[in-house]
Amino acid sequence: MSMPLRIAVFSDSALPLINGVSVSVAALIQELRDRGHDVDLYANRFPGFVETHPNNIRFNAVEIPFWRGYPVTMPPLGAQLKRFRARPYDIVHTHTPFPVGMIGLRWAESHELPIVSTYHTLYDRYSHYVKILPPRFVRYRIARHTNYYYSRVNHVITPSEASLKWLRRHDVQTSATIIPTGSPLPKPQNREELRAKFGLNSTDLVLLYAGRLAPEKNLRLLLEAVSDVMRERPEAQLWLMGDGPYRGACEDLVDQLKIRSRVKFLGFVSQTSVGEVYGAGDLFVFASITETQGLVVQEAMLHRLPVVVVSGGGASETIVDGHNGLMARNDRMDFCQKMIEVLSSNESRDRLAEAGFHSQLPRSIPAMVDRVLQVYGQVISEFRSKEAKLDP
C-alpha cells in the first residue's frame, strides 16, 4: 500500500517472551515501522521487564500455575482502551485467540474496524498443559473457541498449508491467505573460528536442535534416534538450544540412554548468540509434527545447515525431500538412518546445505511483509465497500 497505515497489533505472545509467535510478531512490527507505518502493539506485561517503546502498550497480567511463563491479562483495561479510542486505526491485526486476542476482537468490533488474525499454532495440540481439566474436554473447548474466534474476523493469515487445513477441519470458512513467516538473513561468520570458540575439533559432528523442550516436540523420538546415531558415529554429539517444562524428562532419558557426556543442554540462547550456535553445527535435526511451519528449520537452512526433519505438520512443508533436506518417517530407525546418511557424506551435507539456503531466500521478512500489506489493503477495501453499502 502506498499510504502509511495505522495498525493495532494484539498478541498474548510478545517479546521478551521467546517463542515462534513472539519472534514473528516482532519481525512484522519492526519491518512495518521501518516502512513508515504507524504500529501500536498491545500485549501483556512480563515480570521484571520494563517497556521502553512508546508504541508498545502493556496490559496488567499475572502468571497462573499451569501456564508458567505466559502471563494472563487482568483488568482494569481503562487506560489501554482510552489509548485505543484516541488512535484512528485503519486495521486491527491479532496473533492469538486468547485474552489479548479477544480484547483486540472486541475492540475492533465495537469500533467498527476491519480485523485480520494470524493463526500461528495448532492450539489443541497443547491441551496437556491444562492439567486441572481432562485433555479431551480441553481439546473440545479449544476446537469450539477456534471456530468461534476465527469465524468472526474478516480474514485469516496462516503460515502453512497444514495450519490452513487445521482451520478448515474446525469448520472455519473465513477467507484466508497462506503467508510463511519470514526469517532474517544471517550475517557471514567464520566457521572455523566459531568451532574453535566452542572447543570443537575438525572431526566433531554437532547435531543441533532448537526449540522449546516440551512434550509436543517429539523429543523422545529425537533423543532415541540420536543415541542410535552415536553408536555408529562416536564423534557425534547433540546440542539442544532452548528450554522448557520437559527438560527434566529429557535429562532423565539422556541418562537412561547413556549418552549424557555427548549431549549439551544449552538452555535459552540470546538472539545475538543464536547465529554462533547454528554456525558451529553440522546437522540440524527436528522431530516435531505439531508445528505450523517450523521457523527454526528455516533459520537452520539460512545458516547453511543441512536438515533432517520428521514428516508431518508444517515444518516438513519447508523440505523438498532429497533436494534441500531429508524427511524421515515418525520412526526411530528411519530417523536415525536419515541422519547417518547425511553425516556419512561431506558432499551430501554440502549439497543439501546449499540448496536449503537458496530455497529459503524468498522467505525473507520483507517478502512476508509485502504480502501482509496486500492482505491489509484487500481487507480494508472490502470492509469500506460493505460500510458504504450499509450507509447510503
N, C-alpha and C positions, 0 to 999 in steps of 0.2 A: 504494500500500500504506500502511496506517495505521501500522504499527510500523517504526521505523528499521531499516535493513538494514546488514549488514556485507559490504562488496563489495570483492573484489580485482580490480583492473583491470590488464591486461598489454598493453603495446604497444611495438613496436620504434620507432615514431614518437611522440615526445612533445616538448613544449617543453623546451629552447629551439629545437629544430628546428622550422622553419616549413613546414608543408605542410597539405593538406586533412585528413589523418588526425590530425595532432597538434593542430590547432585544434579539430577535432570532439571529440577525447578531452578536451581541456582544458575545453571548454564543458560537456560532460556531467558531468565530475567536479565542477566548480565548482557547478553547479546542484544536483547530488545532495548535496554538502556543505552548501550553503545551506539545504537542506530538512531537515537533521539526520541524514542517512545517514552512516555511518562508511565512508569510502572510502580504500583504500590503492592507490597507483599503483606498479606495478613496471615500470621502464623502464631504458634504458641511460644510463650516464654520458656526458657530452659534454665534449670538451676545453675547459678554461677556465671551465666552468660549475660553480657551487657551489650545490648543492641546499640550500634553507632550510626547506622544508615537512617537518615530522616524519613525515607520512604518505606521502611520496614516497620509495620505496626504489629505489636505483640499483644496477645490475649493472656490474661491470667490463666495459669494451668497448674495442675497437681499430678503427681505420679500415682498410679494405682498398683496394687500388689502384683497382679498377674500380667502387667504390661510395662515392666521396668524400662526406663529409658525413653518412653513415649508419653510425655505429659498430656493430660486431657484438659480441654478448655473448661474454664469455670467462670460464671458471671461474677461481677457485673460486666456488661459489654457496652455501656453507655458511651464511654469516651471513643471507642473504636467506631461505633455506629455514627457518632457525630462527625468523625473524620470521613467516613464513607459518604454520608449525605452531603458533605461540603465539596466533594470531588465530582465533577461531571464526567463520569466514566463512559467510555464507548462500549466496553465489553467486560464481562467477568469470566475469569478462567480458573476453575477449581481443579485440584490434583488429587483429592482424596474425598471419599463419600462419608467421612466420619464427622465429628463435631465441627471442625473448622470448615470442612467442605459443605456441611449442612448450613452453616451460617452464610456462606457465600451463595448457596442456592436460594435461601430465604430472602436475603437482601436483594439479590438480583430480581427475584420475582416481585417483591414489594416495591421496588424502584423501577420496574418495567425495563430491565436491561437484558440484552441478549447474553446467554451463558454457554460457554464451551467447557467441557470437562475431559481431562485425560484419565483413561482407565489404565493405570500403571501395573497393577498387581492382581493376581488371582487370589482374592482375599479369602475365599473359603478354604484354601489350602493351609491357612494359618489358624484354623479353628482350635487346634490343640493348645494354644496359648491361653484360652479362656477356660481355666481349669475348674471353675466353680459351676459349670454347666455341662451337660452331656454333649460331646462333639457333634453328634448327629443333629441335635437341636440348634447348636451354634451355626453349623453349615446351612441349615434350613433358613435361619433368620438372616444370615449374610446373603443368601441367594435372593430372599424376598426384598431385602434392602437394596441389593444391587439392581434388581429390576425397577424398584421404585425410584431410586436416585437417577440412574442413567436414562430412564424413560422421561424424566422431567426437564432435562437440559435440551438445548437447541441442537447441539452437535457433540459427538464424542470423537476424541483422538485416541487411537490405540497404537502402541509401539510395534505390534507384530500381528501377523495373521492368526497366531494362536490365541492372543488376547481378544481379538475380534470374534473368533469362533466361540470363545467362552461367554462373551456377552450375548451373542445370538442364542446360545444354549439356555441362557437365563431369560430368553424372550424379550430382550431389549431390541427394539426395532428402530431406534433413533438413528438418523443418518450419521455415518462415521467415516473417518479417514485414517489410514494407517500411516503414521509418521515415526520411523525409528528414531530413538533418542540419539543425538549426536555426541561424539566424543572429541575432546581436544587433541590436536596433533602433538605428540611428544617432542621435546627438544632433543637434538642429536647428543649422544653420550658416548664416551669411550668405554667399550665393554670390558676390555682388559683391566682398566683402572677400577671399574666398579667391582669386578670379581675379586680383585686384589683387596679392595676395601672390605669385602665380606669374608676374607680369608679363604677364598676358593682357589684351587689349582686347576690346571688345564684339563685334568681327567674327571673332575667332579661333574656330576649331572644333577642339576637342580630342577625338580618338578615343582611347579608353583600352583597354588590355589589362592584365589582372592574372593572374599565374600563373608557374610555372616556365618558364624558357627552355630547352625540351627538344624533341627531335625529335618525340616523340609528340603534341605540342601543335599540330601542323599549322601551324607559324609561317611556313613558306614561302608557303603559300596566303594567309595573313593579310597578310604584307608585300607580296606581289604585288598583291593586290586593293586594298590601301590605296594603293599607288603609282598605281593607275588612278584611284582617287577623287581623289587630289591633283592629277591632271591636269585634272580638271573643276572642282575646288574648291580654288583656290590658297591659301585661308585655312585649309585643314585641316592638322593636324599629328597625329602619333601619339606617345603616351606608353606605354612598356612598363614596368609595375610588377612587378618580380621579377627573378630572376637564375637562372643555371643553366649546364649544360655546353654549351648550344647558342648561347650569347651571341655568341661569336666568329663563328660561321657566320651569325648574324643580322646582325651588323655588316657582314660582307663582302657579304651580299645587299643591305643598305641602300645600300652604296656602289655596287654594280652597278646598282641601280635609280635611282641619282642622286637620292635623297631624304634624304640624311644630315642636311641642315640643318633638316629638318622632323620628325625622329624623335628622341625623348629616351629613353635607357635609364636609368631611374630606379634600377635595382638593387633590393635589398631595402629595403622601406619599413617603418618601425617601426609597430607597431599603433596608436600614438597619432596617426600622420600619415596612415594609410591613408584615413581618412574625409575628410581635406582633399583628397587627390588625387581621390577619387571626386566630391567636391562641386564640384571645379573643371571636371570633364569635361562633354562634350556628348553623347557616344555611346559605349557600351561594345560592343566587338567581340570575338568569341570563335570560333575556328575548330576547336578540339579536338573529335575524335569518339571519344576514348578515356576520357572522364570517366564516372564512375558517377553523378554528379549535378551537378557544376559549381557548387561553393559560391560562387565569385567572381561568377557570373551572378546568384545570389540576392542577394549583397551589393550589386551594382551596382543591381539593381532596388529594393532597400530604400533606396538613396541617391537614388532617383528619377531614375536614368539610363535612357533608352531603350536597348534592347539589340538587337543583330543577332548571331545565332549560326548556325553551320553545323549542319544537321540530322544526327542520328546520335549514339548514346551517350546518357548520362544528362543531359547539360547541356541538350539540347533538350527534355527532358520538362518543364522549367520553363516552356516557352513555349507559349502558345496563339497560333498564327501570326496576325498582324494585329490581335490584341487587346491583349496585354501585351508584345509584342515581334515581331520578324520572324525567320523562319527562311530560310536560304539553302541551296541545294544545295552539295555539296562541289566547287564550281566557281568559278574565279576571276571570271568575268564575272558570274555570278549574285550572288555575294557582294558584288562592287563595286556592282552595281545596287541591291541592298537597302540598302546603306549610304547611297548617294546619295539614295534615296527618302526615308529618314528625315531626312537633313541638309537636304533641299530644302524642308521644310515645318515651320515652328515649331509649327503646330497638330498635325501628326502626332507630332512629338517630345514635346510636352506630353501628348498623349492616351496614347501608349504608356508614357510615364514614370509617369503617374498610375495607369494600370491595372496596370502592373508592380509598383508599390509595394503596392497593395492586394492583389494576388494572392499576395504573399509574407508578409503579416502572419500567416496561420495557421501558417507555418513558423518560428515563434519557438522559442527554446531551451526555455522552459517547456513548450510543447506537445510538443516532441520528448521531453523527459524524462518527461512524463506517460505517453507510450506505451511508453517503455523500461521504466518501472516496472511497467506492466501485463504486459509480457513477463516480467520478473523474477518477478512473482507467479505467473504461469501455470507457468513452468518449475520454480520451487521446489515448487509444489503437486504437479505431476505427478511430479517426482523423489521427493518424500517418499512419495507414494502407492505408487510402484513399490518403494521400500525397505520399506514396511510389508508389502507382499505377499510380498516375499522373506524377511522376518524375522517370521514369525507369533508 
